[in-house]
């Protein structure tokens, strides 16, 4: 019999207790957020980045072209 012991993975809470059992942020891991138009993907990512900044001090640069497009439409 061969037993494999997986190493512990260091992860960071999203800041939402209801989500902790389902998802945590793992440094170096790629995550893709998908969904239908106007379902709140960008807002969710924005809130997640704010939570991570508050909890562990991570800094982010974010470019959301859909948000920029909406701002331009409001200005025009």
ZIFEN-V204348 format. One record per residue. N is the residue number from 1. SS is DSSP state (H for helix, E for strand, - for the rest). BURIAL is # if it has 24 or more other ideal C-beta (glycine too) atoms within 12 Angstrom, else .. D_LAST is the distance of its C-alpha to the last C-alpha in Angstrom with 2 decimals. Layout:
n-><N	N>
ss-><SS	SS>
burial-><BURIAL	BURIAL>
d_last-><D_LAST	D_LAST>
This chain:
n-><1	2	3	4	5	6	7	8	9	10	11	12	13	14	15	16	17	18	19	20	21	22	23	24	25	26	27	28	29	30	31	32	33	34	35	36	37	38	39	40	41	42	43	44	45	46	47	48	49	50	51	52	53	54	55	56	57	58	59	60	61	62	63	64	65	66	67	68	69	70	71	72	73	74	75	76>
ss-><-	-	-	-	-	-	-	-	-	-	-	E	-	-	-	-	H	H	H	-	-	-	-	-	E	-	-	-	-	-	-	-	-	-	-	-	-	-	-	-	H	H	H	H	H	H	H	H	H	H	H	H	H	H	H	H	-	-	-	-	-	-	-	-	H	H	H	H	H	H	H	H	H	H	H	->
burial-><.	.	.	.	.	.	.	.	.	.	.	#	.	#	.	.	.	.	.	.	.	.	.	#	#	.	.	.	.	.	.	.	.	.	.	.	.	.	.	.	.	.	.	.	#	.	.	#	#	.	#	#	.	.	.	.	.	.	.	.	.	.	.	.	.	.	.	.	.	.	.	.	.	.	.	.>
d_last-><68.28	65.33	63.06	59.74	58.39	54.67	53.60	51.59	47.88	46.19	43.09	40.75	39.74	36.14	36.66	36.78	40.42	39.81	38.64	41.42	43.88	41.36	39.41	39.68	38.04	40.48	39.89	39.75	38.95	35.98	34.19	31.66	29.47	28.50	27.38	25.36	21.58	20.37	23.95	23.31	24.39	21.97	22.63	26.34	26.42	24.62	27.27	30.05	29.21	29.24	32.58	34.04	33.06	34.79	37.83	38.68	36.48	34.77	31.79	28.86	26.03	23.39	20.59	18.66	16.29	15.40	14.42	12.35	10.58	10.01	8.76	6.19	5.21	5.53	3.82	0.00>
